[in-house]
Amino acid sequence: MISDLFRQFKHGRRIARAKADLNTRPLNKGRDHGLPAPLVVSLTSYAARFDTLALTLRGLLGQTVRPDHVILWLDEGDVSKVPPEVQALTASGLQIEVCPGWRSYKKIVPTLLKYPDSYIVTADDDVYYDADWLDGLVAAAQGGAAIACHRAHLVTLDATGKPRPYVDWDHNIEQAQKSPLVFLTGVSGVIYAPGSLHPDVTNADRFTQLAPRSDDVWLYWMHRLNGVEAQKIGAKARILEWDGSQAQSLRSENLHGTGNDQAIDALLKHYGWPVSR
């Protein structure tokens, strides 16, 4: 009981510090990114998350590196529900656009279709991002990484060389590394260089059938089919989610195998195991 109360106290302190930081950040004032193609930060949301969405967006717009576009993709039915504090951020560079109802895939697929020759950075809508979050990803891309992420798991294999159940992987690995078995997790942000993903990545019929709830699994297959290894940068990532953002439902479901393991099985059957590519 005491330990639970102490954890809640510490979490509340972290939330308060994060909000204070966001209130001091200038928006859309970072330095040029210096990449050889446009840089797009892309995310999606839905009405149940709108109460805390402006906090995340201020974090993305208040980076030390300035992207060319920050796009919020929404279902058509959610556009009219956007709160004033989010709408106001369009004056600081936020673009609000409509796309099909592709669930979590909305944060990357519409951007791949609209800006296929750009560096695309995906973000989640319910998380605090440090001011230098984008800087680290851009630096990795400038150093030659085709795909880089702040947070990753390491796929572990069974005796046949195929992936073990998702819950048995090495989660949130501590060391920076690059490997065919590095499995990026989108929550802490990922940068994709132009051409780093297999052409099937935007095939909506396929991803909605094979991995409807597991965009991280789908994207792992798409870069491995393209012969690209993901690079995990920095130390062990720590996630700070906004209170009331309802973030845990899909992540918890996938962690316990009802989402990711089903997607892995379906992708193995359709594409095979792409690690040797």
ZIHUZI-V390502 format. One record per backbone hydrogen bond with DSSP energy under -1.0 kcal/mol. CO is the residue of the C=O (numbers start at 1). NH is the residue of the N-H. E is the energy in kcal/mol with one decimal. If there is no record, write none. Layout:
# ZIHUZI-V390502
co=CO nh=NH e=E
co=CO nh=NH e=E
This chain:
# ZIHUZI-V390502
co=1 nh=5 e=-2.1
co=2 nh=6 e=-2.4
co=3 nh=7 e=-2.3
co=4 nh=8 e=-2.3
co=5 nh=9 e=-2.2
co=6 nh=10 e=-2.6
co=7 nh=11 e=-2.7
co=8 nh=12 e=-2.4
co=9 nh=13 e=-2.1
co=10 nh=14 e=-2.3
co=11 nh=15 e=-2.5
co=12 nh=16 e=-2.3
co=13 nh=17 e=-2.3
co=14 nh=18 e=-2.4
co=15 nh=19 e=-2.5
co=16 nh=20 e=-2.1
co=17 nh=21 e=-2.3
co=18 nh=22 e=-2.4
co=19 nh=23 e=-1.8
co=21 nh=24 e=-1.3
co=31 nh=66 e=-3.1
co=38 nh=119 e=-3.1
co=39 nh=68 e=-2.2
co=39 nh=69 e=-1.5
co=40 nh=121 e=-3.3
co=41 nh=71 e=-2.9
co=42 nh=123 e=-1.9
co=43 nh=73 e=-2.7
co=46 nh=49 e=-2.4
co=47 nh=50 e=-1.5
co=49 nh=52 e=-1.3
co=52 nh=56 e=-1.2
co=53 nh=57 e=-2.4
co=54 nh=58 e=-2.4
co=55 nh=59 e=-1.6
co=56 nh=60 e=-1.9
co=57 nh=61 e=-2.5
co=58 nh=62 e=-1.4
co=61 nh=28 e=-3.3
co=64 nh=31 e=-2.5
co=69 nh=41 e=-3.0
co=70 nh=95 e=-2.9
co=71 nh=43 e=-2.1
co=72 nh=97 e=-2.5
co=73 nh=45 e=-1.1
co=74 nh=99 e=-2.0
co=75 nh=78 e=-1.5
co=78 nh=81 e=-1.3
co=79 nh=82 e=-1.4
co=83 nh=86 e=-1.1
co=83 nh=87 e=-2.3
co=84 nh=88 e=-2.6
co=86 nh=89 e=-1.3
co=87 nh=90 e=-1.7
co=88 nh=91 e=-1.5
co=89 nh=92 e=-1.5
co=89 nh=94 e=-1.9
co=90 nh=93 e=-1.2
co=95 nh=72 e=-3.2
co=97 nh=74 e=-2.6
co=100 nh=102 e=-2.1
co=102 nh=105 e=-1.8
co=103 nh=106 e=-1.9
co=104 nh=107 e=-1.6
co=105 nh=108 e=-1.7
co=105 nh=109 e=-2.4
co=108 nh=112 e=-2.6
co=109 nh=113 e=-2.1
co=110 nh=114 e=-2.0
co=111 nh=115 e=-3.3
co=115 nh=118 e=-1.5
co=119 nh=40 e=-2.9
co=120 nh=192 e=-2.7
co=121 nh=42 e=-3.1
co=122 nh=190 e=-1.2
co=126 nh=242 e=-1.9
co=130 nh=133 e=-1.6
co=131 nh=64 e=-2.4
co=132 nh=136 e=-1.7
co=133 nh=137 e=-1.1
co=134 nh=138 e=-2.7
co=135 nh=139 e=-2.5
co=136 nh=140 e=-1.8
co=137 nh=141 e=-2.0
co=138 nh=142 e=-2.7
co=139 nh=143 e=-1.5
co=140 nh=145 e=-2.4
co=141 nh=144 e=-1.6
co=146 nh=193 e=-3.1
co=147 nh=231 e=-2.0
co=148 nh=191 e=-2.6
co=149 nh=233 e=-2.8
co=151 nh=185 e=-2.1
co=152 nh=173 e=-2.2
co=153 nh=183 e=-3.0
co=154 nh=170 e=-2.1
co=156 nh=164 e=-2.9
co=158 nh=161 e=-1.9
co=162 nh=158 e=-3.1
co=165 nh=168 e=-2.1
co=166 nh=169 e=-1.7
co=170 nh=154 e=-2.5
co=177 nh=232 e=-3.2
co=179 nh=182 e=-1.3
co=181 nh=155 e=-2.6
co=183 nh=153 e=-2.8
co=186 nh=189 e=-1.7
co=189 nh=150 e=-1.4
co=190 nh=122 e=-2.1
co=191 nh=148 e=-1.7
co=192 nh=120 e=-2.2
co=193 nh=196 e=-1.9
co=198 nh=201 e=-2.3
co=199 nh=202 e=-1.0
co=200 nh=203 e=-2.5
co=202 nh=204 e=-1.3
co=203 nh=207 e=-2.5
co=204 nh=208 e=-2.2
co=206 nh=210 e=-3.1
co=207 nh=211 e=-1.7
co=211 nh=214 e=-1.1
co=214 nh=218 e=-2.1
co=215 nh=219 e=-2.8
co=216 nh=220 e=-1.9
co=217 nh=221 e=-2.2
co=218 nh=222 e=-2.2
co=219 nh=223 e=-2.1
co=220 nh=224 e=-2.2
co=221 nh=225 e=-2.8
co=222 nh=198 e=-1.6
co=223 nh=228 e=-2.9
co=224 nh=227 e=-1.8
co=230 nh=179 e=-1.2
co=231 nh=149 e=-2.1
co=232 nh=177 e=-1.2
co=240 nh=128 e=-2.4
co=242 nh=245 e=-1.7
co=248 nh=252 e=-3.0
co=249 nh=253 e=-2.0
co=250 nh=254 e=-2.5
co=251 nh=255 e=-2.5
co=252 nh=256 e=-1.8
co=253 nh=258 e=-1.4
co=254 nh=257 e=-1.7
co=259 nh=263 e=-2.0
co=260 nh=264 e=-2.9
co=261 nh=265 e=-2.3
co=262 nh=266 e=-2.2
co=263 nh=267 e=-2.7
co=264 nh=268 e=-2.5
co=265 nh=269 e=-1.9
co=266 nh=270 e=-1.8
co=267 nh=271 e=-3.1
co=268 nh=272 e=-1.1
co=274 nh=277 e=-1.4
